[in-house]
Amino acid sequence: MSIIYGERIRLRAVEREDVKKYFDWVNDPEVTFGLSLYLPISMADEEKWFERVSTRAPDEKPLAIEVRAGDGWRLIGNCTFFDIDHVAHCAEVGIMIGDKALWNQGFGTETMYLLQRHGFETLNLNRIFLRVYADNPRAKRTYEKAGFVHEGTQCEAVFKRGKFGDILVMSILRREWETRKKENP
């Protein structure tokens, strides 16, 4: 797969040198608030993660998210499709914007647009879905702006920071994406 370019960001293959940044981010409580991680991760664990994801099928390997920085690019996070169902043509998507200095600037929304384009046009998906913690309104707004709709709620499905919380399931269908694309070319 070649690099996927957006207006301000690009998605590229994750490289071994990215692991140090990911290690820092997955050990930051503010970053992991919206992720399923709940314990500290060692550098050895993060390197094992890299080795594991390197062996995944090409369509399920994580992608690094980068923004333009002068004449180059700056790593700000990663994203991936996983549990791709090739019969039902659906997949779950996940994203982490680890660089907190760039939060609330629309990079998550732009990443979701690029993932939709890649998922529908390249991977031939019909449905892309995600799970988001109900107590993460910033992420929920990002997904809504990108066209995801609330499908349902998994009640008290997560235990994080001493309490049970709900998980929202959100999705976008190919036909919904095509309609949005026609309205906003």
Buried (B, 14 or more C-beta within 10 A) or exposed (E): EEEBEBEEBBBBBBEEEBBEBBBBBBBEEEBBBBBEBEEEBEEEEBBEBBEEBEEEEEBBBBBBBBBEEEEEBBBBBBBBBBEBEEEEBBBBBBBBBBBEEBBEEBBBBBBBBBBBBBBBEEBEBBBBBBBBBBBBEEBBEBBEBBBBEEEEEEEEBBEBEEEEBBBBBBBBBBEBBEEBBEEEE
